Amino acid sequence: MSAPPVVIVDAANVVGSVPDGWWRDRRGAAERLRDRLVGYAERGLPGRPGPVELVLVVEGAARGVESVPGVRVEAASGSGDDRIVELVAAAGDRPVLVVTADRELRRRVGERGAQVTGPRSVRDPEPPADPR
């Protein structure tokens, strides 16, 4: 069986897409996002059935967020965007989907063959229902 597609989530961009006070607790906001992503690992994202390998890239004040079953957290030592580009390159021939609205990052990962979707794809309160 081939490895599942990789879904890389730009935590700062997705968290920042909703003005819900995330800036008061960046780490807590990233942890809440991580926990919401768990359901997507098995079920997939809208239009992309699961299972998928979910990777949440954090930076800055969110660097202490830990991985949980279903979501691997990658802490960027510098720029989160640079780490995302590195992860896309490291995926090799596996399909990669990057979740971000950042135009420059979309361009950079697109040049490396990744597909891109916006934050709304993972901002639903609940992941899509399991069709089984």
N, CA, C and O atoms as a MOPAC input file, in Angstrom:
PM7 MOZYME 1SCF
protein

 N      0.85400 1    -1.18900 1     0.00000 1
 C      0.00000 1     0.00000 1     0.00000 1
 C      0.89200 1     1.24200 1     0.00000 1
 O      1.88700 1     1.29600 1     0.72300 1
 N      0.54100 1     2.21800 1    -0.79400 1
 C      1.35200 1     3.43000 1    -0.87100 1
 C      1.07600 1     4.32800 1     0.33000 1
 O      0.03200 1     4.23400 1     0.97600 1
 N      2.03100 1     5.18900 1     0.60700 1
 C      1.90300 1     6.11900 1     1.72800 1
 C      0.77900 1     7.10700 1     1.44400 1
 O      0.55100 1     7.47200 1     0.29000 1
 N      0.07800 1     7.54200 1     2.48400 1
 C     -1.02000 1     8.48700 1     2.26500 1
 C     -0.49300 1     9.85600 1     1.84700 1
 O      0.67300 1    10.17600 1     2.07500 1
 N     -1.35900 1    10.65900 1     1.23700 1
 C     -0.95500 1    12.02600 1     0.89600 1
 C     -0.56800 1    12.79700 1     2.16300 1
 O     -1.03600 1    12.49000 1     3.25900 1
 N      0.28100 1    13.78700 1     1.99200 1
 C      0.71100 1    14.63300 1     3.09900 1
 C     -0.07600 1    15.94000 1     3.04400 1
 O     -0.15900 1    16.58400 1     1.99800 1
 N     -0.64500 1    16.31600 1     4.17100 1
 C     -1.32300 1    17.60900 1     4.29300 1
 C     -0.52900 1    18.42600 1     5.29800 1
 O     -0.43200 1    18.07000 1     6.47300 1
 N      0.04000 1    19.52900 1     4.81700 1
 C      0.86200 1    20.40200 1     5.65400 1
 C      0.06500 1    21.67500 1     5.94400 1
 O     -0.34800 1    22.38800 1     5.03000 1
 N     -0.13900 1    21.94400 1     7.22600 1
 C     -0.95700 1    23.07900 1     7.64200 1
 C     -0.06200 1    24.18300 1     8.19200 1
 O      0.72400 1    23.96000 1     9.11200 1
 N     -0.19100 1    25.37100 1     7.62000 1
 C      0.52000 1    26.57100 1     8.06900 1
 C     -0.23600 1    27.12100 1     9.28400 1
 O     -1.18300 1    27.89300 1     9.13400 1
 N      0.18900 1    26.71900 1    10.48300 1
 C     -0.54400 1    27.05900 1    11.70500 1
 C     -0.76000 1    28.55900 1    11.86000 1
 O     -1.87800 1    28.99600 1    12.13600 1
 N      0.28500 1    29.34500 1    11.68700 1
 C      0.16100 1    30.79100 1    11.89200 1
 C     -0.86200 1    31.40100 1    10.94200 1
 O     -1.63200 1    32.27700 1    11.33700 1
 N     -0.87400 1    30.95100 1     9.71400 1
 C     -1.78400 1    31.50100 1     8.72300 1
 C     -3.22200 1    31.06800 1     8.98700 1
 O     -4.14300 1    31.88100 1     8.89700 1
 N     -3.41800 1    29.79700 1     9.31100 1
 C     -4.77000 1    29.30300 1     9.56600 1
 C     -5.33500 1    29.91700 1    10.84300 1
 O     -6.48000 1    30.36900 1    10.85300 1
 N     -4.55200 1    29.93800 1    11.91400 1
 C     -4.99400 1    30.54700 1    13.17200 1
 C     -5.29500 1    32.02400 1    12.94800 1
 O     -6.28900 1    32.53900 1    13.46100 1
 N     -4.45200 1    32.70400 1    12.19200 1
 C     -4.62900 1    34.13300 1    11.95100 1
 C     -5.76200 1    34.47900 1    11.01400 1
 O     -6.07200 1    35.65700 1    10.83500 1
 N     -6.39300 1    33.47500 1    10.40500 1
 C     -7.46300 1    33.74500 1     9.44000 1
 C     -8.78900 1    34.10400 1    10.10600 1
 O     -9.72400 1    34.53000 1     9.42800 1
 N     -8.87800 1    33.93700 1    11.41500 1
 C    -10.09900 1    34.27200 1    12.14500 1
 C     -9.72800 1    35.15000 1    13.33700 1
 O     -8.95000 1    34.73100 1    14.19400 1
 N    -10.27700 1    36.36300 1    13.39900 1
 C     -9.92600 1    37.27800 1    14.49800 1
 C    -10.67200 1    36.92400 1    15.78800 1
 O    -11.60300 1    37.62000 1    16.19100 1
 N    -10.24300 1    35.82400 1    16.42800 1
 C    -10.93100 1    35.34500 1    17.63000 1
 C    -10.11100 1    35.56200 1    18.90600 1
 O    -10.38000 1    34.93100 1    19.92800 1
 N     -9.12100 1    36.44600 1    18.85200 1
 C     -8.28500 1    36.71800 1    20.01400 1
 C     -7.07000 1    35.80800 1    20.12300 1
 O     -6.42400 1    35.75600 1    21.16900 1
 N     -6.75500 1    35.08800 1    19.04400 1
 C     -5.63300 1    34.14400 1    19.03700 1
 C     -4.32600 1    34.79900 1    19.45200 1
 O     -3.45600 1    34.13400 1    20.01400 1
 N     -4.17500 1    36.07700 1    19.18800 1
 C     -2.91600 1    36.78000 1    19.45600 1
 C     -2.61500 1    36.88700 1    20.95100 1
 O     -1.47400 1    37.13500 1    21.33900 1
 N     -3.63700 1    36.69900 1    21.79100 1
 C     -3.40700 1    36.73700 1    23.24100 1
 C     -2.77000 1    35.44500 1    23.75900 1
 O     -2.15600 1    35.43500 1    24.82600 1
 N     -2.91800 1    34.35900 1    23.00000 1
 C     -2.37600 1    33.06000 1    23.40900 1
 C     -2.06000 1    32.25300 1    22.15500 1
 O     -2.81800 1    31.36100 1    21.77400 1
 N     -0.94700 1    32.56900 1    21.52400 1
 C     -0.58900 1    31.92000 1    20.26100 1
 C     -0.40800 1    30.41400 1    20.40900 1
 O     -0.84200 1    29.63700 1    19.55800 1
 N      0.23000 1    30.01800 1    21.48700 1
 C      0.43300 1    28.57600 1    21.70100 1
 C     -0.91200 1    27.86700 1    21.89200 1
 O     -1.15600 1    26.82000 1    21.29200 1
 N     -1.76700 1    28.43100 1    22.71400 1
 C     -3.09600 1    27.83800 1    22.93900 1
 C     -3.90000 1    27.75800 1    21.65800 1
 O     -4.59900 1    26.77200 1    21.42500 1
 N     -3.81000 1    28.78800 1    20.81800 1
 C     -4.52800 1    28.77800 1    19.54500 1
 C     -4.00200 1    27.66900 1    18.63600 1
 O     -4.78000 1    26.99900 1    17.95700 1
 N     -2.68500 1    27.47500 1    18.62200 1
 C     -2.09800 1    26.40700 1    17.80000 1
 C     -2.49700 1    25.03800 1    18.34700 1
 O     -2.73800 1    24.11100 1    17.57300 1
 N     -2.56900 1    24.90200 1    19.66600 1
 C     -3.00100 1    23.62100 1    20.25600 1
 C     -4.45500 1    23.32800 1    19.91800 1
 O     -4.79800 1    22.18000 1    19.63600 1
 N     -5.31300 1    24.33600 1    19.94000 1
 C     -6.71700 1    24.12700 1    19.56700 1
 C     -6.83000 1    23.72100 1    18.11000 1
 O     -7.62200 1    22.84200 1    17.76900 1
 N     -6.04100 1    24.35500 1    17.24200 1
 C     -6.04500 1    23.97100 1    15.82900 1
 C     -5.56700 1    22.52600 1    15.68600 1
 O     -6.19600 1    21.73100 1    14.98800 1
 N     -4.46900 1    22.18800 1    16.33600 1
 C     -3.94600 1    20.81300 1    16.28600 1
 C     -5.03300 1    19.81600 1    16.66500 1
 O     -5.22300 1    18.80800 1    15.98600 1
 N     -5.74100 1    20.10100 1    17.74700 1
 C     -6.76200 1    19.17500 1    18.22600 1
 C     -7.92800 1    19.06000 1    17.24000 1
 O     -8.50300 1    17.98100 1    17.09200 1
 N     -8.28000 1    20.15000 1    16.57000 1
 C     -9.33700 1    20.11000 1    15.54900 1
 C     -8.90600 1    19.29600 1    14.33700 1
 O     -9.74500 1    18.69600 1    13.66400 1
 N     -7.60000 1    19.26800 1    14.05100 1
 C     -7.09800 1    18.56400 1    12.86400 1
 C     -7.12500 1    17.04700 1    13.00700 1
 O     -7.11700 1    16.33800 1    12.00100 1
 N     -7.15500 1    16.53700 1    14.22800 1
 C     -7.06500 1    15.09200 1    14.44400 1
 C     -8.10200 1    14.33000 1    13.60600 1
 O     -7.76300 1    13.32400 1    12.98200 1
 N     -9.32400 1    14.78000 1    13.58400 1
 C    -10.37600 1    14.09300 1    12.83200 1
 C    -10.13500 1    14.03600 1    11.33900 1
 O    -10.62000 1    13.13000 1    10.66200 1
 N     -9.39300 1    14.99300 1    10.82600 1
 C     -9.10900 1    15.01600 1     9.39500 1
 C     -8.10500 1    13.94600 1     8.98100 1
 O     -8.07600 1    13.54800 1     7.81600 1
 N     -7.28300 1    13.47600 1     9.91400 1
 C     -6.23900 1    12.49900 1     9.57900 1
 C     -6.84300 1    11.23600 1     8.96600 1
 O     -6.32500 1    10.72700 1     7.97200 1
 N     -7.91400 1    10.73400 1     9.53500 1
 C     -8.55700 1     9.52800 1     9.00800 1
 C     -9.57300 1     9.84600 1     7.92200 1
 O     -9.65600 1     9.13900 1     6.91800 1
 N    -10.33500 1    10.89300 1     8.11700 1
 C    -11.44100 1    11.19800 1     7.20500 1
 C    -11.02700 1    11.98500 1     5.97100 1
 O    -11.71400 1    11.94100 1     4.95100 1
 N     -9.92300 1    12.69600 1     6.05200 1
 C     -9.50300 1    13.52500 1     4.93600 1
 C    -10.12400 1    14.90500 1     4.99100 1
 O    -10.81200 1    15.25800 1     5.94900 1
 N     -9.87200 1    15.67700 1     3.95300 1
 C    -10.40500 1    17.03100 1     3.83700 1
 C    -11.47000 1    17.02900 1     2.75600 1
 O    -11.55400 1    16.08400 1     1.97300 1
 N    -12.28700 1    18.07400 1     2.70100 1
 C    -13.30800 1    18.13600 1     1.65600 1
 C    -12.69900 1    17.90300 1     0.26600 1
 O    -11.77900 1    18.61200 1    -0.14300 1
 N    -13.21600 1    16.91400 1    -0.44300 1
 C    -12.71800 1    16.60400 1    -1.78000 1
 C    -11.45200 1    15.77800 1    -1.78800 1
 O    -10.94500 1    15.44300 1    -2.85800 1
 N    -10.92600 1    15.44000 1    -0.61900 1
 C     -9.69100 1    14.65000 1    -0.50300 1
 C     -9.88700 1    13.60800 1     0.58100 1
 O     -9.68500 1    13.89100 1     1.76200 1
 N    -10.28200 1    12.39800 1     0.18700 1
 C    -10.57100 1    11.37300 1     1.18300 1
 C     -9.33000 1    10.95300 1     1.96600 1
 O     -8.20500 1    11.04600 1     1.47500 1
 N     -9.56000 1    10.49200 1     3.18400 1
 C     -8.46800 1    10.04200 1     4.03400 1
 C     -8.16600 1     8.58700 1     3.80900 1
 O     -8.82100 1     7.92900 1     3.00000 1
 N     -7.20400 1     8.08900 1     4.49900 1
 C     -6.41300 1     8.80000 1     5.49700 1
 C     -5.35700 1     9.69400 1     4.84600 1
 O     -4.94600 1     9.47800 1     3.70600 1
 N     -4.93600 1    10.69500 1     5.60300 1
 C     -3.86100 1    11.58800 1     5.17500 1
 C     -2.86600 1    11.71100 1     6.32200 1
 O     -3.21400 1    11.51500 1     7.48600 1
 N     -1.63900 1    12.03300 1     5.98200 1
 C     -0.63500 1    12.33300 1     7.00700 1
 C     -0.70000 1    13.83100 1     7.26400 1
 O     -0.39500 1    14.62800 1     6.37800 1
 N     -1.09600 1    14.21600 1     8.47100 1
 C     -1.24900 1    15.62900 1     8.80100 1
 C     -0.02400 1    16.14700 1     9.53300 1
 O      0.43200 1    15.56400 1    10.51700 1
 N      0.49900 1    17.26500 1     9.02300 1
 C      1.66200 1    17.91300 1     9.61900 1
 C      1.29000 1    19.36900 1     9.87800 1
 O      0.90600 1    20.09300 1     8.96000 1
 N      1.40600 1    19.78700 1    11.12600 1
 C      1.11900 1    21.16300 1    11.52100 1
 C      2.44900 1    21.86400 1    11.76200 1
 O      3.22600 1    21.44500 1    12.62000 1
 N      2.71400 1    22.92800 1    11.01100 1
 C      3.97200 1    23.66000 1    11.16000 1
 C      3.72100 1    24.89200 1    12.02500 1
 O      2.91000 1    25.75500 1    11.69200 1
 N      4.44600 1    24.94600 1    13.15000 1
 C      4.31800 1    26.05800 1    14.08800 1
 C      5.62700 1    26.83500 1    14.14300 1
 O      6.69200 1    26.32000 1    13.80100 1
 N      5.52000 1    28.07800 1    14.57900 1
 C      6.69700 1    28.93800 1    14.69300 1
 C      6.49500 1    29.89500 1    15.85200 1
 O      5.40300 1    29.99000 1    16.41100 1
 N      7.54800 1    30.59500 1    16.20400 1
 C      7.46600 1    31.62000 1    17.24200 1
 C      6.95700 1    31.09100 1    18.56800 1
 O      7.42300 1    30.06100 1    19.05700 1
 N      5.99400 1    31.80300 1    19.15200 1
 C      5.46900 1    31.45900 1    20.47300 1
 C      4.76800 1    30.10800 1    20.51300 1
 O      4.53600 1    29.57000 1    21.59600 1
 N      4.43000 1    29.55600 1    19.37100 1
 C      3.74000 1    28.25900 1    19.31600 1
 C      4.70600 1    27.08100 1    19.21700 1
 O      4.26800 1    25.93600 1    19.10400 1
 N      6.01100 1    27.34300 1    19.25900 1
 C      6.99900 1    26.26600 1    19.07300 1
 C      6.89200 1    25.13000 1    20.08000 1
 O      7.34600 1    24.02400 1    19.78500 1
 N      6.32000 1    25.35000 1    21.24400 1
 C      6.24300 1    24.30000 1    22.25400 1
 C      5.09800 1    23.31900 1    22.07500 1
 O      4.96200 1    22.38400 1    22.86400 1
 N      4.27400 1    23.51300 1    21.05500 1
 C      3.13500 1    22.62100 1    20.82200 1
 C      3.66000 1    21.23800 1    20.44400 1
 O      4.55300 1    21.11000 1    19.60600 1
 N      3.10000 1    20.21400 1    21.06700 1
 C      3.55300 1    18.85100 1    20.83000 1
 C      2.64500 1    18.10600 1    19.87800 1
 O      1.48000 1    18.46300 1    19.70200 1
 N      3.18700 1    17.06400 1    19.26400 1
 C      2.41600 1    16.19600 1    18.38300 1
 C      1.41500 1    15.38400 1    19.20700 1
 O      1.61200 1    15.15300 1    20.40000 1
 N      0.34500 1    14.96000 1    18.54800 1
 C     -0.64800 1    14.05800 1    19.13000 1
 C     -0.92600 1    12.98000 1    18.09500 1
 O     -0.60900 1    13.17400 1    16.92100 1
 N     -1.50900 1    11.84700 1    18.48900 1
 C     -1.83000 1    10.83300 1    17.48800 1
 C     -2.68000 1    11.43000 1    16.36200 1
 O     -3.73800 1    12.00900 1    16.60900 1
 N     -2.20500 1    11.28100 1    15.13700 1
 C     -2.90900 1    11.80200 1    13.96900 1
 C     -2.36900 1    13.11300 1    13.43700 1
 O     -2.58400 1    13.44500 1    12.27100 1
 N     -1.66700 1    13.86500 1    14.28000 1
 C     -1.12000 1    15.15800 1    13.83500 1
 C      0.31800 1    15.28700 1    14.32700 1
 O      0.57700 1    15.35200 1    15.52800 1
 N      1.25100 1    15.32300 1    13.36600 1
 C      2.65600 1    15.56400 1    13.70200 1
 C      2.90100 1    17.06700 1    13.68600 1
 O      2.56500 1    17.74600 1    12.71600 1
 N      3.48200 1    17.57800 1    14.75100 1
 C      3.78400 1    19.00500 1    14.83200 1
 C      5.25900 1    19.19900 1    14.53000 1
 O      6.11800 1    18.55800 1    15.13500 1
 N      5.54300 1    20.08500 1    13.59000 1
 C      6.90800 1    20.45500 1    13.21900 1
 C      7.14000 1    21.89100 1    13.65500 1
 O      6.45500 1    22.79900 1    13.18300 1
 N      8.08800 1    22.10700 1    14.54500 1
 C      8.42600 1    23.45000 1    15.00200 1
 C      9.51900 1    24.01800 1    14.11400 1
 O     10.61300 1    23.46200 1    14.02600 1
 N      9.21500 1    25.11900 1    13.46500 1
 C     10.20000 1    25.77700 1    12.60500 1
 C     11.20500 1    26.50500 1    13.47100 1
 O     10.82700 1    27.26700 1    14.36100 1
 N     12.50000 1    26.27500 1    13.21600 1
 C     13.52400 1    26.97800 1    13.98300 1
 C     13.62200 1    28.43400 1    13.54300 1
 O     14.07800 1    29.28600 1    14.30700 1
 N     13.20100 1    28.71900 1    12.33300 1
 C     13.17700 1    30.08000 1    11.80300 1
 C     11.81100 1    30.35400 1    11.21200 1
 O     10.80100 1    30.34800 1    11.91600 1
 N     11.79100 1    30.59100 1     9.92300 1
 C     10.54900 1    30.88500 1     9.21400 1
 C      9.69500 1    29.63400 1     9.03600 1
 O     10.17700 1    28.60400 1     8.56500 1
 N      8.42400 1    29.73200 1     9.41800 1
 C      7.49400 1    28.63500 1     9.19500 1
 C      7.33800 1    28.33800 1     7.71600 1
 O      7.23200 1    27.17800 1     7.31800 1
 N      7.32200 1    29.39100 1     6.89600 1
 C      7.19200 1    29.20100 1     5.44900 1
 C      8.36400 1    28.39800 1     4.89400 1
 O      8.17400 1    27.50700 1     4.06600 1
 N      9.57100 1    28.71200 1     5.34900 1
 C     10.74300 1    27.96200 1     4.87400 1
 C     10.64600 1    26.49700 1     5.27700 1
 O     11.00000 1    25.61300 1     4.49700 1
 N     10.16600 1    26.23300 1     6.49400 1
 C     10.02800 1    24.84200 1     6.94400 1
 C      8.98600 1    24.10300 1     6.11100 1
 O      9.16700 1    22.92700 1     5.79200 1
 N      7.91000 1    24.77400 1     5.76200 1
 C      6.87800 1    24.15400 1     4.92900 1
 C      7.44800 1    23.79900 1     3.56500 1
 O      7.18800 1    22.70800 1     3.05800 1
 N      8.21400 1    24.69100 1     2.96400 1
 C      8.84100 1    24.41900 1     1.67200 1
 C      9.78300 1    23.21400 1     1.79500 1
 O      9.82000 1    22.36400 1     0.90500 1
 N     10.53500 1    23.13900 1     2.88100 1
 C     11.43100 1    21.99000 1     3.09800 1
 C     10.63700 1    20.69000 1     3.19400 1
 O     11.04800 1    19.67200 1     2.63700 1
 N      9.51100 1    20.71300 1     3.89200 1
 C      8.69100 1    19.51400 1     4.03500 1
 C      8.09100 1    19.07900 1     2.70800 1
 O      7.98700 1    17.88400 1     2.43100 1
 N      7.69600 1    20.04500 1     1.88800 1
 C      7.17800 1    19.72100 1     0.55400 1
 C      8.27200 1    19.02500 1    -0.25400 1
 O      8.02200 1    18.00300 1    -0.89200 1
 N      9.48100 1    19.58100 1    -0.22500 1
 C     10.59500 1    18.99000 1    -0.96700 1
 C     10.91400 1    17.58900 1    -0.45400 1
 O     11.25100 1    16.70500 1    -1.24200 1
 N     10.81300 1    17.37700 1     0.85000 1
 C     11.14800 1    16.08500 1     1.44800 1
 C     10.09600 1    15.01400 1     1.16300 1
 O     10.37100 1    13.82700 1     1.33800 1
 N      8.91500 1    15.40100 1     0.73500 1
 C      7.84000 1    14.43600 1     0.48900 1
 C      8.08600 1    13.58000 1    -0.75100 1
 O      7.42700 1    12.55900 1    -0.94900 1
 N      9.03300 1    14.00000 1    -1.57900 1
 C      9.34900 1    13.21900 1    -2.77200 1
 C      8.17700 1    13.14200 1    -3.73100 1
 O      7.62100 1    14.16700 1    -4.12700 1
 N      7.80000 1    11.91900 1    -4.10700 1
 C      6.72500 1    11.72300 1    -5.08400 1
 C      5.33300 1    11.67400 1    -4.45900 1
 O      4.33800 1    11.57000 1    -5.17700 1
 N      5.25500 1    11.74600 1    -3.14800 1
 C      3.93700 1    11.69500 1    -2.50100 1
 C      3.14400 1    12.95100 1    -2.81800 1
 O      3.71900 1    14.03600 1    -2.90700 1
 N      1.83400 1    12.82500 1    -2.98900 1
 C      1.01300 1    14.02000 1    -3.17700 1
 C      1.04000 1    14.86700 1    -1.90300 1
 O      0.97200 1    14.34400 1    -0.79100 1
 N      1.14100 1    16.18000 1    -2.08900 1
 C      1.19600 1    17.10900 1    -0.95500 1
 C      0.15300 1    18.19700 1    -1.16000 1
 O      0.00100 1    18.75000 1    -2.25000 1
 N     -0.56500 1    18.48700 1    -0.07200 1
 C     -1.51700 1    19.58500 1    -0.04100 1
 C     -1.08000 1    20.51200 1     1.08300 1
 O     -0.90500 1    20.06900 1     2.21800 1
 N     -0.90100 1    21.79500 1     0.77900 1
 C     -0.52400 1    22.78500 1     1.79000 1
 C     -1.73700 1    23.65500 1     2.07300 1
 O     -2.38300 1    24.16200 1     1.15600 1
 N     -2.03800 1    23.82000 1     3.36000 1
 C     -3.17200 1    24.64100 1     3.78100 1
 C     -2.64000 1    25.98600 1     4.23200 1
 O     -2.02200 1    26.09600 1     5.29000 1
 N     -2.88600 1    27.01600 1     3.41800 1
 C     -2.44100 1    28.37900 1     3.71400 1
 C     -3.14700 1    29.35200 1     2.77300 1
 O     -3.61400 1    28.97000 1     1.70000 1
 N     -3.21500 1    30.59600 1     3.18800 1
 C     -3.70100 1    31.65300 1     2.30800 1
 C     -2.56800 1    32.58900 1     1.90000 1
 O     -2.78300 1    33.54000 1     1.14800 1
 N     -1.37600 1    32.32100 1     2.39200 1
 C     -0.21100 1    33.16000 1     2.12500 1
 C      0.17800 1    33.04900 1     0.64400 1
 O      0.59100 1    31.98400 1     0.18600 1
 N      0.04500 1    34.14100 1    -0.09000 1
 C      0.28500 1    34.11600 1    -1.54800 1
 C      1.69400 1    33.68800 1    -1.92400 1
 O      1.88000 1    32.87600 1    -2.83100 1
 N      2.67100 1    34.22300 1    -1.23900 1
 C      4.05800 1    33.88900 1    -1.56000 1
 C      4.33900 1    32.41900 1    -1.25400 1
 O      5.00100 1    31.73900 1    -2.03700 1
 N      3.84700 1    31.93200 1    -0.13500 1
 C      4.03600 1    30.51900 1     0.19300 1
 C      3.31300 1    29.63200 1    -0.81600 1
 O      3.84100 1    28.59600 1    -1.21900 1
 N      2.12500 1    30.02600 1    -1.22200 1
 C      1.38100 1    29.25800 1    -2.24000 1
 C      2.22400 1    29.13900 1    -3.51300 1
 O      2.29800 1    28.07400 1    -4.12600 1
 N      2.85400 1    30.24300 1    -3.89400 1
 C      3.68800 1    30.22600 1    -5.09700 1
 C      4.87500 1    29.29000 1    -4.90900 1
 O      5.17100 1    28.46900 1    -5.77800 1
 N      5.55000 1    29.41600 1    -3.77600 1
 C      6.76100 1    28.62200 1    -3.53200 1
 C      6.47300 1    27.12000 1    -3.52000 1
 O      7.20600 1    26.34800 1    -4.13900 1
 N      5.42100 1    26.69900 1    -2.82600 1
 C      5.13800 1    25.25800 1    -2.76700 1
 C      4.55100 1    24.75600 1    -4.07800 1
 O      4.74500 1    23.59800 1    -4.45000 1
 N      3.83000 1    25.63100 1    -4.77800 1
 C      3.29200 1    25.25400 1    -6.08800 1
 C      4.39600 1    24.96300 1    -7.09300 1
 O      4.26600 1    24.07200 1    -7.93100 1
 N      5.47700 1    25.71800 1    -7.00300 1
 C      6.63200 1    25.47800 1    -7.87200 1
 C      7.26800 1    24.11900 1    -7.60500 1
 O      7.97400 1    23.57900 1    -8.45800 1
 N      7.01900 1    23.57500 1    -6.43200 1
 C      7.58700 1    22.26800 1    -6.05500 1
 C      6.56100 1    21.14500 1    -6.20300 1
 O      6.78500 1    20.02600 1    -5.74200 1
 N      5.43900 1    21.45300 1    -6.84800 1
 C      4.45500 1    20.42600 1    -7.16800 1
 C      3.34800 1    20.21100 1    -6.15600 1
 O      2.50900 1    19.33000 1    -6.34700 1
 N      3.32200 1    20.98900 1    -5.08400 1
 C      2.25700 1    20.81800 1    -4.09000 1
 C      0.97900 1    21.49600 1    -4.55700 1
 O      1.01300 1    22.48500 1    -5.28900 1
 N     -0.14200 1    20.95000 1    -4.12300 1
 C     -1.42000 1    21.62200 1    -4.30500 1
 C     -1.63300 1    22.50500 1    -3.08700 1
 O     -0.98500 1    22.31400 1    -2.05800 1
 N     -2.53500 1    23.46700 1    -3.19900 1
 C     -2.77200 1    24.40100 1    -2.10200 1
 C     -4.27300 1    24.58800 1    -1.91800 1
 O     -5.03700 1    24.61600 1    -2.88300 1
 N     -4.67400 1    24.71400 1    -0.66300 1
 C     -6.05100 1    25.05500 1    -0.34000 1
 C     -6.02600 1    26.07800 1     0.78000 1
 O     -5.02300 1    26.22100 1     1.47900 1
 N     -7.12700 1    26.78300 1     0.94800 1
 C     -7.18600 1    27.83500 1     1.95300 1
 C     -7.56000 1    27.33400 1     3.33700 1
 O     -7.95100 1    26.17900 1     3.50400 1
 N     -7.43800 1    28.21000 1     4.32800 1
 C     -7.71700 1    27.85300 1     5.71700 1
 C     -9.12200 1    27.31700 1     5.96800 1
 O     -9.31900 1    26.51900 1     6.88400 1
 N    -10.09300 1    27.73700 1     5.17900 1
 C    -11.45900 1    27.26500 1     5.40300 1
 C    -11.57500 1    25.75000 1     5.33600 1
 O    -12.45900 1    25.16400 1     5.96100 1
 N    -10.69500 1    25.11900 1     4.58700 1
 C    -10.77900 1    23.66100 1     4.44500 1
 C    -10.55900 1    22.93800 1     5.77500 1
 O    -10.95100 1    21.78000 1     5.92100 1
 N     -9.93800 1    23.60900 1     6.73900 1
 C     -9.73000 1    22.99800 1     8.05500 1
 C    -10.31500 1    23.84900 1     9.18400 1
 O    -10.03800 1    23.59200 1    10.35500 1
 N    -11.10800 1    24.84200 1     8.85100 1
 C    -11.68800 1    25.70300 1     9.88300 1
 C    -13.09400 1    25.26900 1    10.26500 1
 O    -13.69800 1    25.86400 1    11.15700 1
 N    -13.62700 1    24.24300 1     9.60700 1
 C    -14.95400 1    23.76500 1     9.98000 1
 C    -14.92000 1    23.33400 1    11.43500 1
 O    -13.89300 1    22.84600 1    11.90600 1
 N    -16.02500 1    23.50200 1    12.16100 1
 C    -16.03200 1    23.07100 1    13.55200 1
 C    -15.78800 1    21.56800 1    13.68800 1
 O    -15.16300 1    21.13000 1    14.65400 1
 N    -16.26300 1    20.79500 1    12.75400 1
 C    -16.07800 1    19.34800 1    12.77500 1
 C    -15.58100 1    18.88900 1    11.41100 1
 O    -15.96200 1    19.46200 1    10.39000 1
 N    -14.73000 1    17.86000 1    11.38000 1
 C    -14.31600 1    17.30900 1    10.10300 1
 C    -15.50400 1    16.70600 1     9.38700 1
 O    -16.53800 1    16.45500 1    10.00600 1
 N    -15.37300 1    16.47000 1     8.08600 1
 C    -16.48100 1    15.88800 1     7.34600 1
 C    -16.87300 1    14.53300 1     7.93100 1
 O    -16.04000 1    13.82700 1     8.50000 1
 N    -18.14700 1    14.18000 1     7.78300 1
 C    -18.64900 1    12.91400 1     8.31200 1
 C    -17.99800 1    11.74300 1     7.59500 1
 O    -17.68300 1    11.81700 1     6.40800 1
 N    -17.80700 1    10.68100 1     8.32600 1
 C    -17.24400 1     9.46200 1     7.75600 1
 C    -18.29500 1     8.82000 1     6.87000 1
 O    -19.37000 1     8.47600 1     7.36100 1
 N    -18.02200 1     8.64100 1     5.55700 1
 C    -19.03700 1     8.13600 1     4.63300 1
 C    -19.31500 1     6.64500 1     4.79700 1
 O    -20.25500 1     6.13400 1     4.18900 1
 N    -18.52600 1     5.93500 1     5.60100 1
 C    -18.72700 1     4.48100 1     5.72900 1
 C    -19.91900 1     4.14700 1     6.54300 1
 O    -20.22100 1     2.97100 1     6.74200 1

